């Protein structure tokens, strides 16, 4: 019996989403809780893996529950929250189609990144934003972000994952549907990005490079040159993880 659920989590206490032996992860906690509930090992799939320190608001998971299970979805939700809160909160647990997969059934994913633009750090927001003391020119940053829209090879904005010798490298071509900066509240600026899929550190590389545009290190029209270089060293820095939140996924 295939089930799906929407999951929110504070990534500060986790070493990323994916199960990783000997460290605490979001999937590790969820699988342990589900295995307790059903009395047998349960494996979860997710819409998009997040790195250490990255948060989730609208992450979606799917998993196979025992066919003979009589536990209703609302009871699963209640039990999961009893075992996983406060770091993880689960909602909208429901039975879904047998062929549903949290990752492969998704049409697009959306992320939000928060930057605190202030001369002074804020300890209360240190785990949810990147502190940048220099003033940022959002108009320049949005002009630069427009060059990221559409289908491109994002090699210059992705961390390559090592593959076994003799195995072809995976394509880093992605289709970006949205990339825009906006004013938030209390010195926060937000970057919203939506794509059919993302590669490793893609959003954080976008943010780091666009912040570099905002402080005048790069020009907005430098982005096409970076894309064409297909070389990670051609783009700007990688923003830290704590400002990033997996916001939403559409099926």
N, C-alpha and C positions, 0 to 999 in steps of 0.2 A: 504494500500500500504506500504510494508515493505521497509525501506531505511537503508543504512549503511553509515558510514563516518569514516575517520581517524582523530584523534584529538591529538594535542600536547598542553601541558600546563606547566606553571611554577607553581609548587605546593606550593611555598612559601606563597602565599596569600590565600590558601584554607585549610579548615579543612577536607582534604581527597576528594575522588571522590564521594562517595555515598551521596545522599540527607540526610541532618541532620538539623532538624528544628532549627532556630535561629542562625545558623552559615553559613558562605559562603562555598559552595562546588562546585566542577567542574560540577557534574550532576545537581545541583541546578541552576547554571547559564545557562547551556545548555537547561534544560527543560523550564526555564523562557523565554529564547530567542525563542525556537521553538514554545512555546505556543503563543508568540506574533506574530510570522510569520504566523501560521496557524489559529489563532483566537480560539483555543480550547486547553484544557490541553493535553500535550504530555509527555510521560514517556520514558526515555532512558534506554537501557541495555548496559553494557560494557563488554569488554573481561576480565578485571580483576580489582577489586577495589584496589585503592591505598590509603595509609594512609596520614594523615596530613603531609605536607612538601615534599612528594614524587612527582616526576615529571613524565610527560608523553611525549613521542615523537611519538610513533606509536600505541597509544591506539585506539581501534575500538569501536564504538557505533552502536547500531541499534535502530530503533524506528518505530512505525506505524504512517504514515501520513494519513490524511483523503483521502478516495478513490476519492472524487470529487475535490481534489486539482489540480489546473492547474499550480502550481508553479514548474518550472523546477529545477533539481538538482543544476545547476550552480548558479541559483538565490538564492536557499536556502543557499548554501555555502557563497555567497557574503553577504547575510543578517546576517547569523550567525556570520561571522567575524566582521561585522559592529557593532554588539551588544556585542560580547564577547572579542574582542581584548583589550589590548595586552596579558592578562593572559592566554587566550585560543585562539588557531588558529585551524580552521577546514579546511580539504581538502578532496578531493576524495569523495564527496557526490554522491551517486548513488542509483538507485532503485535495489533491490535484490530480491531473492526468498522469497516467503511468509513464508517458514519454517526456514529461516536464523535467528540465534540468536547469538549475539556478543560473549556471553560466551560459550554456549553449543555447538556451531558449530566449535569452535577452536580446532586445533590439538595440538598446543603448543604455549607457551608464552616465550619471552626472556626479561631479565632485564640486565641493566648495572649498576655497582656501581663504583663510583670514590672516591679514597682515595688520599689526598694530603700528601705526605711524605716529611716533611720539618721541620727544627727546628723552623720555624716561620709560623704563620698563615697568610693567604692571605684574607683580607676582601672582595676582589672582587670575590673570589670563595667560600665564606663562606656558600652561599645558594645552592651550587651545588657539594660540596665534604665534606668528613670527614677528618679533620686535625689530622694526627697521627705524633707526633714529633720523635718517635723512628724509626731507620732504619728497613726495612722489608726484610726478606729473601723470595723472590718470588718462589725460587725453592722448599723450604720446604712447602710453601703455596700451590703450585700446586700438590706436592706429597700428601698433605692432601686432597685437593679438589677431587682427583681421587676416593677417598673412597666414595664420595657422588654420584657418577654416578650410574645409574641403578635404580631399584625399591627397595625402603626401606620404613620402617615405620619411619617417620621423627618427631615423638613426641618430641624428645629431641631438635628439632630446630624450633618448632612451639608454638605459644601462643594459649593455648586452649580457645575456645569460649564456654561460659556457655550456656547450653541447658536446656529447661524446665525439671523439675523433671519427671522421668518416660520416657523421650525421650532418645534413645540410642545416644551415642556420635558419631560424624562423624569420619570416617576413616582418618588417617593422612598418609596413604600410598600414595606416589607419585613416578613418574618415571622421574628422572633427566637425560637429554640428553646431557647437556654441563655444565661444571663448570671449568673455567680457568681464571687465572690471566695473565695480559700482561702489558708491559710498555706503558704508555701514553706519554704526552708531559708536559714539565715544572713541573717535580716532581710529576706528577699524575700517579698512577697505577690503572688499571681497572679490575674489576671482571665481567666476562660475564657468565651468567647462563641461561639455557634453560630447561624447563620442560613441561610435558603435562598439569600440573596444579601446583599451589602453595597453601600452607596454610598460615595462618596469621603470619607475621613477619619471614617467612621462609628464604627469601633472606638475610634480615638484620642479622638474627642469623648465617647464613653461614658466612657472611662477618666478623662479630664480632669475631667468633670463629677462622676463618682462619687468621685474623690479630693477634690474640693471639698466633697462631702457628708461625707466622712470626716474632714475637718479642721474641719467646722462652718460652712462658708460657706453651704451650702444645707441644707435639711431633706430627708429622704428623700421626703416627700410633695410636694415641689416638682416632681418629675419629670413627673407628669401635666400640670401647668400648662405646663411647658416643651414637652412634646409637642403640646399643644393650640395653643400659640402659632404653631407652624410658622414659626419665625424663629430663625436661627442665633444671634442675639444674646441670645436668651432662655436659652440653656444655658450651661454653664461652658466652661472653656478646652479647648484641644486638646492632648492629651499629645504629647510628642516621639516621633519614629518609632522610636528604637533599642530600646525595650522591647517592640516588637511582633513577633510571629512568626506567619506563615501556617502553621498546624499540621497541618491535615488536611482532606481533601475526600472526600465519599462519593458514589458513583455507583449 
